[in-house]
Amino acid sequence: MIFVSITRLRIRSIRFMPQFIVHTMRTVKQVKSAGGYLGGSLLADRELAFWTMTLWREENDMRRYMTSGAHIEAMPRLLDWCDEASMAHWLQDDASVPEWLEADRRMRAEGRPSRVRYPSSNHWELTYRTPRMAGGLPMKSATKA
């Protein structure tokens, strides 16, 4: 079974975007060479919302990535930068990257909000706008054959 991880972050102010972009570039570089990473996608949505979708051989591979390197350096900053943050995980039979419609459905049904210091009125109930369904950028594994 393939472990799928989805995150949605909404940046609460344009002033945080330069730092957010720098940290995003670093974490994308890290994930592409992470052990167990199979592939994924990024989606820049409306209203400063950003989605990530990553596929892993197993959950422990994702946890090792999440708790190391550039990712662990960026995570504390999101408490202040974001007014909405959520995540969802599931298992699937194959390593095909799901459609964004499926990611949105899973986030609303099975997702949970993450801690932020300045939550929007939509944060806790995951009542955000439906994301754009096109325009995701693939993130291929640097180690995948």
C-alpha positions in Angstrom: 0.0 0.0 0.0 1.1 3.5 -0.8 0.9 6.2 1.8 -0.5 9.5 0.5 -0.1 12.8 2.4 -1.9 16.0 1.6 -1.4 19.4 3.1 -3.2 22.7 2.6 -1.7 26.0 3.8 -3.1 29.5 3.5 -0.7 32.3 4.0 -2.4 35.1 6.0 -0.4 38.0 4.5 1.5 38.7 1.3 4.4 39.9 3.5 5.2 36.3 4.4 5.4 35.1 0.8 9.1 35.8 0.1 10.1 33.7 3.1 7.4 31.1 2.3 8.8 30.7 -1.2 12.3 30.3 0.0 11.3 27.6 2.5 9.1 25.9 -0.1 12.0 25.6 -2.6 14.2 24.1 0.1 11.6 21.5 1.2 10.8 20.6 -2.4 14.5 19.9 -3.0 14.6 17.8 0.2 11.5 15.8 -0.6 12.7 14.9 -4.1 15.7 13.0 -2.6 14.0 11.7 0.5 14.1 7.9 1.1 10.7 6.3 0.3 9.4 9.3 -1.7 7.6 8.2 -4.9 6.2 11.4 -6.3 3.7 14.1 -5.8 2.4 17.5 -6.8 2.2 21.2 -5.7 -0.8 23.4 -6.3 -0.8 27.2 -5.9 -4.5 27.9 -5.3 -6.5 31.1 -4.9 -6.2 33.5 -2.0 -2.6 32.6 -1.0 -3.5 28.9 -0.4 -1.0 26.2 -1.3 -1.5 22.4 -1.5 1.1 19.6 -1.4 0.5 16.0 -2.3 3.2 13.4 -1.6 3.3 9.7 -2.1 5.5 7.4 0.0 6.4 3.7 0.2 5.2 3.9 3.9 4.2 6.4 6.6 7.6 6.1 8.4 9.3 7.4 5.2 7.1 10.5 5.3 7.7 11.0 9.1 11.5 10.9 8.6 11.2 13.5 5.9 8.8 15.7 8.0 11.0 15.7 11.1 14.3 16.5 9.4 16.1 19.0 7.3 14.5 22.0 5.6 11.0 20.7 6.4 11.5 20.8 10.2 13.0 24.2 9.9 10.0 25.6 8.1 7.3 24.0 10.2 7.5 26.4 13.2 7.2 29.4 11.0 3.9 28.3 9.6 2.3 28.9 13.0 2.6 32.6 12.4 2.5 32.7 8.6 -0.8 30.7 8.1 -4.3 31.4 9.1 -5.5 28.0 7.7 -3.5 24.8 7.7 -4.7 21.2 7.4 -3.6 17.7 6.5 -5.0 14.4 5.4 -3.4 10.9 4.9 -4.6 7.7 3.4 -3.5 4.5 1.9 -4.0 3.5 -1.7 -3.1 0.5 -3.8 -0.9 2.1 -6.5 1.6 5.0 -6.8 -0.5 7.1 -9.2 -0.8 10.7 -8.0 -4.5 11.4 -7.2 -6.5 14.2 -8.8 -6.9 17.4 -6.9 -10.6 16.8 -6.7 -9.9 13.6 -4.7 -7.4 15.5 -2.5 -10.1 18.1 -1.7 -12.7 15.4 -1.0 -10.3 13.5 1.3 -9.2 16.7 3.1 -12.8 17.7 3.9 -13.9 14.2 4.9 -10.8 12.9 6.7 -8.5 15.8 7.2 -7.8 17.7 10.3 -6.7 21.3 11.0 -3.2 22.0 12.1 -2.3 24.4 14.9 -1.9 28.1 13.8 -1.7 31.2 16.0 -4.2 33.3 14.0 -6.9 31.0 12.6 -9.4 32.3 10.1 -13.1 31.7 10.6 -12.8 28.7 8.1 -9.8 27.0 9.8 -11.4 24.6 12.2 -14.2 23.4 10.0 -12.2 23.2 6.8 -14.7 25.4 5.0 -12.3 26.8 2.5 -13.2 27.5 -1.2 -13.0 24.5 -3.6 -9.4 24.6 -5.0 -8.5 25.1 -8.6 -8.5 21.6 -10.2 -5.7 22.4 -12.7 -2.3 23.8 -12.6 -0.6 21.4 -10.2 3.2 21.1 -10.7 4.5 17.5 -10.5 7.3 16.8 -8.1 9.2 13.7 -9.3 11.5 11.7 -7.1 15.2 12.3 -7.8 15.9 8.7 -6.8 13.0 6.9 -8.6 14.0 4.9 -11.6 
